[in-house]
Amino acid sequence: MERLCYETLEKQGYDGYLLKEAPERILQFGEGNFLRAFVEHFVDCMNERAGFNGKVVLVTPRAGGKHWKTINDQDGLYTLLLRGQDKGRRVDDKRIISCISRCINPCEDYKEFLKCASNPDLRFIVSNTTEAGIVYDPQCELTDEPASSFPGKLTAFLYERYKKGLAGFIILSCELIDRNGDELLRCVEKYIDKWGLPDEFAGWVRRENMFCSTLVDRIVPGFPGEEAEKIWKELGYRDDLLDAGEVFASWVIEGPESIMNEFPSDKAGLPVTFVANVDPYKKRKVRILNGAHTSMVLAAYLAGKKIVRECMEDEDIAGFMKGVLYDEIIPVLTGIDENDLKEFALAVADRFANPFIDHELLSIALNSTAKWKARVMPTVLEYHKLKGELPRGLTFSFAAYICFYLQDEGVNDDEWVINEYARLRGAKEEDIAKAIIDNERMWGFALKDLAGFKEAVTGYLKLINEKGIREALHLIRMQITTEEE
């Protein structure tokens, strides 16, 4: 079977959308599955629908790199599978992405990497170098070819651009850390200072470049290993860069809407939002998407479920999750329009029901103590402050969390946390609730001082032990009202 490339498609008489030649407008640090299922998909759609007419030149951010040779062998082409559920409708779409021009490995050809700085058409820099990518490594020097860290490489590239007298860039960081654009700028400025680069260059970096903090959201399983051979036969070519992602996507960019004059995502109908402050949207994702996961999965696992999709097929578990979302989480979120929050919650239900992804509950349950504290506890506290009462569903989720941690199997957390629960096995419900809630190492003082919380959790522990988790879930679900009901 022939490999995917332009020649192969020409032989097959392919008549779908392809952009063979266009200026390189985007430099991207990272060639992995996520960016190719997210940024490249957006750029490809802008090329087709909005006349962006731009190619992306990829740069491997680390020595070696996983895909750079294959990307070049396939002329930058690959097939993207977008699969999932959209408003209850099953989606299984395939698209050949043609917006990549080439991939450069700066460890192999550093001069070619720097040469890109001389391209006047280049306007955007995108990155996803993992959470550990935006770090300052004091060992990096300007004379390194290349610097080992991503910010070191970027600083050298910006300096080369500055020396050419060309305009700066709109820099879109996609790493999953808070204020990623701000943190990247801090690292760059540290290198400028360490390397003794001119004050004029430091001013140019601040004045002529936009370091945008962004929030990205799309689940990307990546290469569909077990299905690859079958998919290749259907497509009629071998594609070693097959990439699979969910249908849902969201890109929130902190920056002026004027960026859309150069990055026409709106004209292409893409889920890109430009905002003055990305933080409320990070809060939306953590509280709604992650909060729904954490508050639901432990009770669901105790009820015999193994993957998220099974939970959405269960009337009581799905009803519990929706009640928590609409009656307890959304009412305390501020800074975002309520309709937007509800639309995001609807998308969460579709994402959880994705028929193509087997998202295991135990993988979500990993380190649930820290996750409940970060994702759920703030909502509990804000709800109580706003309404003067405890949220029933989220309080019940804490009792389910305790029950999960009291069992022998499936618990994966810090050793000290596991030991705390081990010593409580067999104790009375009220003693267990008090010991866990009063544990300042786990929760600080927040839950210890929350009026009525110990009593409510004790009651739910007794309910679970007396009625069983299935009946307890049903009773709680019936007490929570949702807009759907």
C-alpha positions, 0 to 999 in steps of 0.5 A: 500500500502506497504511503500518503503524499501528494503523488499518491493522492494525484494517482487516486484522483483525490478531489477533496480540499488540499493546499499544496503551496502557500507562504509559511505564516506559522512557526509551531514548536511541537509536532505531536498528536495534540497540536496536529488534531487541534491547531492544524485542524483550525488552520486547515479550516481557515485556509479552506473557508476564510482565505488564510492561505498559510502553511505551518512549519513545525519545529521539534522542541526536543532532541530526536522528536517523534514524527519529524521524518515521517511528516516530511516523508508524507509531504506534511499530509495526514488524516485527521479523524474527528469522532464523538457525539455532537448534540446526541448525534454520532460523528465520525469525520475524516479530513486530510490536513494539508497546512503543514509545509515541513518539519525542522529538527533544529538539532539536525539543522539549526541554521534552517531553523534560524533561517525561518526568522528571515521570512517576512510572511511569518506572523504567528508562533504556536507551542505545546511543549508539555507542562514541563516545556515552559521552563528556564534552564540556566545551563542554556547559552545563546551559542548553543545550537540549539538551546535545550529548553524551548524558551531558550530556542525561542529567545534565540529565534526572536533575537535573530528576527530582531536583527533582521529588522522585521516585525514581531509575532503573535505568540500562542502558548498552548501548554497546560499551565496557568498563564502560559503566555505570561510564563513564557515571556518571563522565561524569555526575559530571563534569557535576555538578561542572562545572555546580556542581550541589548536593551533595545532587543528587550524593548522590541520583545515587549513592544513588537510581540504579543505573548498570549495566554491561552486555554485549549480543550480537545481530547486527542487519543492520537494514533488509532493503533488497533484500527490503523490497518482497517482505516488504511484499507478504507482510505486506500493509502498508508498513513503513519501519522493518522490522528484521532480527536474528539469532535469538541474543541475550544481555544480561548485566547487572551488578546484583542479581537483585532487578532482575527484580522490576521487569524480569521477563525471567526470567518471559518466558524471555529470555536476560538474565543478572544477574551480580555482575561482567560482565567474565568474560562480556566475556572469554567473548565476546571469546575464544569468538566473536571468537577463533573468527572471528579464528583461523579466517577467514584460513586459510579465506580462503586456502583459497578461502572468501569468507563465514563460512557457507561455512566452516561447510559445509567439514568441515576448516574447521568441524572446525578451528574446533570443535577450537580452541573446545573443546580450546584456548579453553574449557579456559583460561576461568575465572569462568564455568561450563563448561557455560555456555561450551560452550552459548555455543560451540554457539550460535556455530556456529549463528550462523556458519552463519546462512543469512540473513547473508553475513558476509564474511571480508575484513570480519572480517580487517580489522586482524587484527594488533590482533585476533589480539593482543586475541582470540587471543594471551591464550588462547595464553599462558594455555594454555601456562602451564596445560598447559606446551605450545602450543595447536596450532590457535591456533599454526597460526592465527598461521602462517595470519595471516602467510601472509595478510599476505604476499600482495598482496590483501585485507590491510587494516591500519595502513600500518606493519604492511603495510610490515613484511610487504612487506619480508619477501616471499620470505624464508625461513620461519624468518626471517619467523617470527622477524621477525614474532614479535620485533616488539615494536610488534606483540606486546610481549614476549609472543610473543618470550619464549614457549618454542617458539613461533618453531619451531612457527610456522616449522614450520607456515609450511613445512607450508602452503608445501609442502602448501598451505593446504587439506592443512595445514588438514586435517592440523591439524584431524585433530590436534585433538580435539573433544567432537563427534568 
